[in-house]
Structure formats: C-alpha cells, structure tokens
Amino acid sequence: MDAILLKEVTPQQLTETILKGVETQINDLKKSFTLKEPDDFLTRMEVAKLLKISLTTVHEWANTGVLKMYKVGNRTYFSRKEIEKTLFSSNV
C-alpha cells in the first residue's frame, strides 16, 4: 500500500486539495455521463391537449406522417420526444 506523508501542510490546505481532487473527478464523470430519460408515450387525447389541436387534426397528422404513431393492439400512441422533435424542426 502506498503511503503519503504530509509535512508542513495545514488542515485547510489538505481540505482544499481533497476538494479539488473530488471536483476534478466529478467534472470528468459529468463529461461521460448522460442522463437517460424514459420516453413518454401519449394517447391521441393527450397529444390533442398537449398541442391544443382537435382529435381530427391528430388523426390527419398521423395519417399523413407528420406525427409517427405506434399501434399496440387497437390503441394508438405517440412518442413525446418525437412530437417535440417534429415541432422544433418543422413549420407544422
């Protein structure tokens, strides 16, 4: 085991050195860490409320490919991330 001998180091200097080391490690971790958010799936009604549009418009946009829909049995869902991406990247 490696030993570190401290000579003529004040407790304040030791504390600062430790804090700098911890801060460096945290910053390195932040660079490589990405938070993964779960993808919310919304119903037609939730999409209509979110976008403040009618259900008819939701239906039209889904059929024309403006909004990508996902079918699970007889239910239809839309990805919140994809809706936000569509809104920010187009002039719909």
C-alpha positions as CSV (number, residue, x, y, z in Angstrom):
1,M,0.0,0.0,0.0
2,D,1.3,3.4,-0.9
3,A,1.7,5.9,1.9
4,I,1.6,9.7,1.6
5,L,3.5,11.6,4.1
6,L,2.2,15.1,4.8
7,K,4.8,17.6,6.0
8,E,4.1,21.2,6.7
9,V,0.5,21.0,5.3
10,T,-2.2,22.8,7.2
11,P,-5.6,21.2,7.6
12,Q,-7.0,23.9,5.4
13,Q,-4.6,23.1,2.6
14,L,-5.3,19.4,2.9
15,T,-9.1,20.1,2.7
16,E,-8.6,22.3,-0.4
17,T,-6.5,19.7,-2.1
18,I,-9.1,17.0,-1.4
19,L,-11.9,19.2,-2.6
20,K,-10.1,20.0,-5.9
21,G,-9.5,16.3,-6.5
22,V,-13.1,15.4,-5.9
23,E,-14.3,18.3,-8.1
24,T,-12.0,17.1,-10.9
25,Q,-13.4,13.6,-10.6
26,I,-17.0,14.9,-10.7
27,N,-16.3,17.0,-13.8
28,D,-14.7,14.0,-15.6
29,L,-17.8,11.9,-14.7
30,K,-20.2,14.6,-15.9
31,K,-18.4,14.7,-19.3
32,S,-19.0,10.9,-19.8
33,F,-22.4,10.6,-18.1
34,T,-25.6,11.2,-20.0
35,L,-29.0,11.1,-18.2
36,K,-31.4,8.8,-20.0
37,E,-35.0,10.0,-19.8
38,P,-37.7,7.4,-20.3
39,D,-39.7,8.1,-23.5
40,D,-43.3,9.0,-22.6
41,F,-46.0,7.7,-24.9
42,L,-49.1,9.7,-25.2
43,T,-52.7,8.8,-26.3
44,R,-54.5,10.7,-29.1
45,M,-56.3,12.8,-26.5
46,E,-53.1,13.6,-24.6
47,V,-51.5,14.7,-27.9
48,A,-54.5,16.9,-28.7
49,K,-54.4,18.6,-25.3
50,L,-50.6,19.0,-25.4
51,L,-50.7,20.6,-28.9
52,K,-54.0,22.3,-28.3
53,I,-55.4,20.8,-31.5
54,S,-58.5,18.7,-32.3
55,L,-58.6,14.9,-32.4
56,T,-59.3,15.2,-36.1
57,T,-56.1,17.1,-36.6
58,V,-54.2,14.5,-34.6
59,H,-55.7,11.8,-36.8
60,E,-54.8,13.7,-40.0
61,W,-51.3,14.4,-38.9
62,A,-50.8,10.7,-38.0
63,N,-52.2,9.5,-41.4
64,T,-50.1,12.0,-43.4
65,G,-46.9,11.1,-41.4
66,V,-46.5,14.4,-39.7
67,L,-46.7,12.5,-36.4
68,K,-45.4,9.0,-36.1
69,M,-47.9,6.7,-34.4
70,Y,-47.4,3.4,-32.6
71,K,-50.1,0.8,-32.5
72,V,-50.4,-1.6,-29.6
73,G,-53.4,-3.8,-30.2
74,N,-56.3,-1.4,-31.0
75,R,-54.6,1.5,-29.2
76,T,-52.6,4.3,-30.7
77,Y,-49.7,6.0,-29.0
78,F,-47.3,8.9,-29.9
79,S,-43.8,9.5,-28.6
80,R,-43.5,12.8,-26.7
81,K,-39.8,13.1,-27.8
82,E,-40.7,12.6,-31.4
83,I,-43.6,15.2,-31.2
84,E,-41.2,17.8,-29.6
85,K,-38.6,17.0,-32.2
86,T,-41.2,17.4,-35.0
87,L,-42.4,20.7,-33.6
88,F,-38.9,22.2,-33.3
89,S,-37.7,21.0,-36.7
90,S,-40.7,21.9,-39.0
91,N,-43.2,24.6,-39.7
92,V,-46.3,22.5,-39.0
